[in-house]
Amino acid sequence: MSSEIDLIYMEWQEAIRDRYNIKGEQVVVAKPSNPAHLSILKEMCLKAGFTSDQANSILLILEKDDDKYKSIGYGRYKLKTDIGPDGKAKEGTPTFTKDDAGNYVKSGEDDEKKDDEEKKEKPETNPNFAKDGEEPEPGQSTVDGDHLTSKKPEKEEEPKPDGTPVKPLSSTQEKTIDDAVNVAKEEIQKLDNEIDQIEDESLKERKEGERERLKEFVSSFEKFKNAKTQEERVEAVRTMVEFDMLSRNAPSRSANAKRKVYLTENVTGLDYKELMPGGSGTAVTNMISDIIDDEGLHVDMRNSSADRQLAKVSGDHNETGVVAMLDPSEENQNIYEEWREDYSNLAGSDNKAHEQNKEAAKTVKEYLSNMKPPCDVDKAEAMGHLGNDEIKQKYKIDPKKNPTDLFVFCKDGRRIGISAKIYSNPRSITMKNSGTKSAGSHYLDDPSIDEQLDALKEKHNIGNNPSAEDKVAFKHEYLKLWHKSMIELSKSTAGQQKLLDMWKEIHGCGEGVATLITNKSTGESVLRDEDYYCNPPVPLEVDFNGKKISVNLGSEGGVVEMVCKTEKDGSVKLLFQHISKSK
């Protein structure tokens, strides 16, 4: 078995090098002391045909050196045999550090006890009084005539930190860290309770791994917050990087740049934007990103496609979760569990989203109970994740007009359609995503817009690796065509009716669909009746700022904003967003 272990060890080193490689340069090697690396090794052992017990034995063989040492802080270690019963290192014993390969290297010895002659001599007189003719020491007294005077002891200076001192974090920066750490501690407690109930060994082991990573996250971030030196901050960030806890966007060092740092799926239960309230980079993420650059650490980049995928899965998580709580059938529960797992794998906070779904389901139940007559739920089905053809065939509706994401079937035979929207800012909701091939003809009775579309795409290289300037110019010219046509419509009664028809179609009016809106930031939810958006006062006003068109109901009403989106395949989309007025 020894030769097999050697082979697996070499393959393990290659796997770790490949995972943390930058431009062909080896930056990280497999470390027996790194739990994340050991987790990868165990998976490799199991795939190679070893039993779980054998895999654990291999891990123990590689971890044997770690068993001999104990951390004394700041990246230093002592032999366990040199640690006394009081938990303190014995004087005169060697100190060790780890090299890049995880090996223990002797770095020096503790200071020997000072010679007896260096100790302070015992005072020959009362230590509380100074000798005649001498300046009293701090804390000593002297006699001045009939009065006893004393010299106050000077305040002792705090020992200087062993490293490069850093400015303490502000209260705002500390709160950012504390909020994330507190969420992690709550997740650890939940895992403690969950693990105690698990009988399946493989599942129990996976959950225990999640818990250990969360503990490392808490420890590292608290070390980062309380660090007195830059070296301590670097050590905290390095630990999080080694556990694959961080990803980020393309870094920039410009003075006003807010460098974003995200949490990965390895920080179970925390939202990937947990370090960035509001979604923007912060002073804390700037510091972390700078350390990553300065130390040559490697983290994966989180691109916009990952964000779009998470947004899509977030919607499915919400829809299937509400349905499973309205109708907890085995089928609905199974579908929901699949989306929960997908959401967690994309670094979404499943537990947080699950609680939001509970609140949303409660809102739907209240809505159904207040209907006349009340709807007694027979079953519920989510269908927002289905394809258009499946929806047409199963539910006999046109998904291009009907925005339903889930159906509730009442025991009296009624079918209630609900469109589910979940947003961090519920004041801005995408109501419709439309293609553009015949959009001008369909919405405005203006085919000239559609006829110019292809020429504009060719002019600005849309679908052929366009530059950022190309995209901006295309969107401006295309929306300018729409604005010109809509302004003409707004001048006549018939034209106003056409704009009103467009407004209603965007909102799904006439399809009998209510709109469930969940606030992703607060967890609050509201359910708008099917007619809520569908009777806007006229006339409608049309504005264009060069980037988007606004169909405005005036100072008291809402706004529909039209924005243009270009895809890599050359297609162009129109997004219609409902903007609510601030209260």
N, C-alpha and C positions, 0 to 999 in steps of 0.2 A: 504493500500500500504506500510505502515511502516514495517510490518513483512516481506514483500517481499524484501524490501530494505535491511533489516538486513540479510536475507538469502543470497542475492547477495553479500553483503559486505563480509560475511564469505567466500563465494566461491571465491571472488576476492582475498582475502588474501591468500587462498590456491593456487590459480593459480600463484600468484607472487612468493610465496615460492617455488613452484615446478620449476618455471622457473629459479630461481637463487639459486638452492640448490646444496651443495657440500657434498657428503657422508652422507646425511641425516641431516646435520646441517643447521638450518635456518640462512641465511646470509643476506637476504633482506626482508623487509616487504612492503606491499602495502602502497604507500604514496600519499595522495590527492594532494600534492604539485608537484608530478612528472608527467609531461604531458604524458610520455610514458606509465606510469601505468594507467593513466586516459583513454588513448586510448584503452587499454585492457579492462578496466571496461565497456566502452561504447559498445564495441563489445559483451560483455557478456549480457548487458542489452537488446540489440537488439535481440540476440539469445533467450533470455527469453520471448520475446513477447512484450516488451515495444516499444512504438513509439519513433521516434527520439527525439521529444520534451520532452517526459517523461524521456528518457535517459539523455538528457541535464540537466533536472531539478535535477536528482539524482546526477550528477556531481557537480552541483552548491551547493547542500546541503553539499557535502563532502568538497568542496573548500571554504566554508564560512569562516573558520578560516583564510585562506590565505588572504582573502579580508581585514582583519584588520591590516595586517602587511606590512611593506615595507623594502626591503633589503638596508642595508647601507654598504655592502661590507664585504668580508672576513668571510662569513657565519654568519653575525650578522644582526639583524632585530630590527626595532622600530615599535611601534604602529603608524598607519598613523595619528592618532590624535596628536601625538607628533612630527610630522614633520611640520616645519613652512612654510610659503608661499615662503620663499627663497630656499626651498628644503633641508634645514639643520635641523638636529635633535635639539630639544630644550634641553638645559642643565638641568641636574638633573633628566632626565626621564629614565625609566628602559630600558635595552637592553636585547634582547632575542637571543637564538640560537635554532637549531632544534636537537631533539634527533633522534635515528635510526628509530623511527616510524613516523617521520615527525611532531611531536608535538612541539609547541613553549615552550621553557623553559627559565625562567628569569635567566640571568647570572650576573646582577649587574647594577650599575647606573653610569652615567657620573660623572666626577669630578665636584664638586660645584665650583662656582665662587670663585676665590681667594679673601681673605680679602683685604680691601682697604689698610691696613697697609703694606701688602706684595708687593704692587705696588711700582714701582720706584718713589722716591720723585722727585719733580720738581727741577731742578738745580737752585741754587740762583744766579749763574753767567752765563755768556755767555756759552752755552753748546759747542760752537765750540773751546773754549780755555781751557787749563788746568789751575788749580790754581797754584799760585806761589809755587815753591818747591815741586810740585807733579809730578809724572810720568804721561805724557799724556795718555789718553785712546785711543784706536784705533779710528782714524778719527778726534781726537782733535789736535789743533796746540799749539805751545808755541813760545815765543820770545827769541831768542838767539842773544844778541847784536842788530845789525841792521837787522838780518835775521829772517824770519818767517819759522819755520820748523814744520813738521807734522809727525805723526806716522800713517802709512798706516793701514787701518783696516784689521784684520786677516780674512782669508777666512772662512766663516761659514761652519761647518761640516754638511753634509746631515744627517737627522735623521736616526738612525739605524732601519732596518725593524723589525716589530713585529713578530718574528718567527725565524726559522733556516735559515740563509743566504745561498744562493746558488750561484755558479759561473755562470755568464751570458753565454748564448748560443753563440757559434761561428757564424760567418756570414754564413757559410755553413749550420749549423743547423737551423738558422733563415730562410734561403731561402727554406729549405725543408718544413717548416711550412707555410711560405708565399705563396708558390706555391699552396699548397692544399687549403689554405684559399681563395686565389684569384679565384680558380676554383669554390669553394662553393659560393662565392659572385656572380659570373657570373650565376650560376644555380639559385640563389635566384632572380636575376633580370629577368631571363627567366620565372620563376614561377610567378612573379608579373604580367608580361604581359599576361601569359597564363590564370591565375586565373580570370583576368578581363573579359575574353571572355567566360568563362564557365557558362552554364546555369543549367546543371545537378547538383543538390545540393550535392549528395553523392560524385560525382567526385570532385566537388569544395572543399568539406571538406577534402578529401584525399590529394589533392594537397596543401591545406593550412597546413595540418599536415607535409607534406614533407618540406615545406618552414620553418616552425617553428623549425623542427629538424636541418635543415641546419644553421639557425640562432644560435641555441645552439652550434653547432659544431664550427662555426666561433668564437663565444664568448669564448668558452672553450679553443680553441687552441691559440687564441690571449692572453688569460690569462696565458696559459702555457708558451708561448714565453716570455712574459714580466714579469714573476714572479720574485720577489726578494727573496722569501722564498720557502722552500720545501713544506710548508703547502699550499701555493697557487698552486703549481704544483699538489699536491695531490688532491686538490679540483677540479681542472680542469679535471684531469683524472677520478675522481669519477663521475663527471657529465656525461662524455662521456660513461662511463660504465653503468650508470643508464639508459641512453637512448639507450643502446644496439648498440653503434656505433663502437665497437671494437671487434676483434677476433684476435687470434694469433696461432703460431705453438707451439709445445712442448717447454717450456722454458729451457734454459741452462744458468748457471752462470759461465761457464768457461771463462778464461780471454779473449780469442779471439772469443767467440761466438757472432754472430750477431742475436739477438732475433727479429723475425719478428712480426710485428703488422699490421693487416689488417683492412680496413674499411668494415663495413657491409652494407647491402642493405638499412639500415636506413639513411645512408648519401647519399641521392639520387643524381645521376649525377656524382659522383666521382668514379674513378676506385678503386677497392679494394686494389691495390698496390700503391695508391697515396702517401703514406708516405714513400715509398721505391723506389726511382728512380733506375731502373735497376733490381728491384725485390729482392734485398738483404736487410737484416736488416741494420739499421743506428744507429748512436749515439742517435738520438731522440727516435727511437722505443726501444732501449735498456733502456733508462730512463723510458719510459712508462711501459715497461714490468716489470722493477724492482719495480715500484710503485704498480702495480697490485699485485705482490707477497708480498711486504712488508705490504700492507694494507689489505691483505686477500680478495681482490676483485675477483669476478668470471666473466670470459669471456669465450665464447665458443671457442673451438679449430677448426681451419680450417684445414681439412685434405687434403691429396693429391687427394682423389676422388672428392672433391669439385672443385679443380683446373682443374682436367680432364674434369669434366662436364662443367665448364665455358669455357674451350678451345673448346669443341665440340659445344656448343651453340654459341660461338663467330664466328665459321665458318659458321653456319647456318644463323646467323644475317647478316654476310657479303654477303653471296650468295643471300639470299632473298631480302636484301636491294638493291643490284645492279640491280637485276631483276625488282624490283618494280619501280626503277628510269628509267630503259630502257623501261619498259612497265607498266605504272601505271594503270593497269586494277583493278577492284574492288577485284578480287580474289587475285592478287598479293599483293595488299595493305593490305588485311586482313591477309594473311599469314605472311607478314613482321611484322605487328603490334603484332602478337602472339609471334614471336621470340624476338621482342624488349622487351616485357613484361617479358619473361623468362630470358632474359639477365640481365635486371634490378634486377630481383628477386635473381639473383646469385651474386649481388654486382658488376656487370659490369657497366661501364660508357656508358649508352646508347647514350647520346647526342654526346659524343666524337666519338663513333663508327659510329653513324649516319653520322657525317661529313666526316669520313673516307670513308664511302660507297659512298657518293656524289662524292668524288674525284676519287674513283675507277670507278664509272659509267661514269664519264667524260672521263677517260682514255679509257674505252671500246668504247665509242662513237667515239672518235678520231681514234681508230684502225679500226672500221667498216667503217668510212668515207674515210679512206685511202686505203681500199681494191680496187682491180681492178676486176670487177666494184665495186663501193661503195655498201655497204649493207644498204638498207633502211629498218629499223626495222619494222616488222609486229607484232611480239609478242616475248616474252621471258619467259622462264620457269626455275625455280630452281629445281634441282633434286638430289643434293648431300645429302639431308636428307632422301631420300627414301631408301627402302630396295633393295637389289640386284635383287630379283625376280620382284619387281615392275618396276625397271629400265629396265630389260631385256624385260618385256612384253610391256611396253609403248614405249620405244625408240629403241628397237631391237639392243642393244649393250651389250657387255660383260663387266660389271663394274670391273672385275678383271684385265682387260687389258686396258680398256678405262677410263681415270681419269676425265671425264667430270663432272663438278658440276652444270653448267647451260648451257642452249641452247638459242641461239638467232636465230630466224627464219626471214629470209629476205623476202621482198615482191616478189623477183624474184624466190623464191622457195628454196634457199640455206639454210642450217642449219649449224650454226657455234657453235662448242663446245668450252667451256672455262673451264679450271680448276682454281678454285679460292683458293689462298693461302694467309693467313693473319698471320703474325708473328711479334714479337717484334724485332727479328733479322733476316731479310730477307736473310742474307747470308747463313743461315742454314735452309733448307726446307725439310720436310719429303715428299718424292715423292711417296712412296709406303709402305703399311703395309701388310706383307705377312704371311700366315700361314707356318708351318714348316713340316707338315706330309710328304709331297713329294717335298719339296723345293730343296733338293739336286739333285734329279732326274730331276726336271723341269728346273732348271737354269744351272746346271753343267753336266748333264748326269752322275751323281755319286750317285747311290742308296745306297751306303755303308753309307753315312752320315745319311740318313733317317733310315736305319736299326739299327743304334746305338743310335738313339734319345731316345727311351723308356728306354733303359738300363741306360743312363746317367741321365734321370729324376728320376728314382728309386734310383740310387746311391746317389743323392743329395737332396732327399725328395721333389722334385718339385711337387706341388699340395698337399703336406702333411705338411703344416706349416713349410716350410724351414727357416733356420736361414739366416742372411745376408751373413754369410760365405758360406753357401750352394749355395746360388744364384750366388755369385761371382765365385765360383769354377765351377759350371755348365756352366755358360756363357763362361768362359775361355776355358773349354774343348770342348764345342760344336763349338765355333767359330774357335778353333784350327783345327778341322776337315775340316772346310770350307777353311781355309787359305792353308792348305796342298794341297787340291785339286786344288785351284785356282792358286797356284804357279806352279803346273805341267802344267796347261792349258796355262799359260803365256809363256811357253817355246817354243810353236809351233804355226805355222800360223793358224792351225785349232782351236787350243785352244784359241788363241787371238780372233778369230771370235766368239767363244762361249761366251767369256767375253763381246765382243761388243754387241752381241744379248741380253745378260742380261742387259747391260747398257741401251739399247734402250727400252726394255720392262719396265724397272723401270720408265723411263721417259714418257711412253705412246706414243712412236714414232710410226708413221704409222697409228695413229687413227685420225689425223687431228684436234688435240686439242691444242689451245693456252693456255698459262699460265699467269693468272692475279696474281700479287704479290703486296700485300698491307702492308706497313710498319706500324705496330700498334703503334710504338713510335712516328713517325713523321707525319703519315697520307699520306705520298707519295705513289704512286702506279706506277707500270710499267706493260706492257703486252708483254710477250715474244711470238714471232711467233712460230708456231707448230714445226719448224725445229731447233729452237734455241739450244736445248740440244742434238740433234739427229745425229750429224756428228762429233764425237770426233776423234781426231787423234790417231793413233795406233803407237807403242804398248802401251797397258795399263799396268801400274805398280801396283803391289799388295803389301800392307804392313799390318802388324798386330802388335799392341802394347800391346796385352794381354787383351784388353777390346773391341776393335773395329777393323774391317778390313777396309782398305782404298783402293779403286780402283782409282788410280791417273792418271791424264792426263799429268803430268809433271808440270814444274814450271809456265807455262802460262795458263794452263787449270784449270778446276774445279776438284772436288773430289766427289766420292760417298762413303759414310761411311755406313757400315753395323753394326748395334748394335742389341743385343738380349734382349728381354723383356719377363719376366715370369709373368703369370697371376695367380690369386688366385685359379682358377678352374683347374690349372695344365697345361693349354695350353701354348705354347711358340710362340712368334711372332718375325719376323725379320723386323726391320725398316730400310729402305733405305733412307738416307738423302743426298741431294745434297748440297755440301759446295762450295760456290763461293770463289775465291781467292780475297784477299784484293787488292784494287786498289793502 
